[in-house]
Amino acid sequence: MPDSLPYWILGAVALFWFVGAYNRIVRLRSAALQAYAALDGALVRQLDFVQARVADAPPAQAVSEGAPADASLQAAASQLVTLLASTRLKPLDPAGIAALATALHVMLGAWQRLHPDAVVSFDADGTLSRPAPLAAREDAAAGSAPIAWPEPSAAAEIARTQFNLAVAQYNAAIAQFPALLVAWIMQLRPAAPLR
């Protein structure tokens, strides 16, 4: 009995450490999932704004040269709706987030072609950054450039920034050495930010 006491103490410490590390990772994962829920709501509001503007377009504009651009915008918005629905099932899946980012940029590009003066850019903290900030090239290279949004509301950019920060914290937590073992045992995978 006295020889096995250190093993029992060591086993108990290891078990408590494992439970604590797992709880920390789960808290960070939950924060990333909550941040995605806010991002999803903000993207749905952007989509509603775009679809309402497309539906309210006068018929004369639909006959002019804007018809292919209008159809492109409607198709991009439909694709984004589909990808938002599929991403809700696994919001931290890197492939799903990459597809969502591509669809979002396609829709925003179609919106900008159709309404070049009706886009608004916000910094990560929600401050207006239109016209484009001077450091746009450096930010674009780092992947943190603000997106030009159709609806004049900073909610989407703030939600995107909060999601990206939550994902970065989660990824950093599962990449640290001791917690890396917990993540490997529990099969927790890194997530991808929305760029």
Secondary structure by P-SEA (a helix, b strand, c coil): cccaaaaaaaaaaaaaaaaaaaaaaaaaaaaaaaaaaaaaaaaaaaaaaaaaaaaacccccccccaaaaaaaaaaaaaaaaaaaaaaaaccccaaaaaaaaaaaaaaaaaaaaaccccbbbbccccccccccccaaaaaaaacccccccccccaaaaaaaaaaaaaaaaaaaaaacccaaaaaaaabbbbbbccc
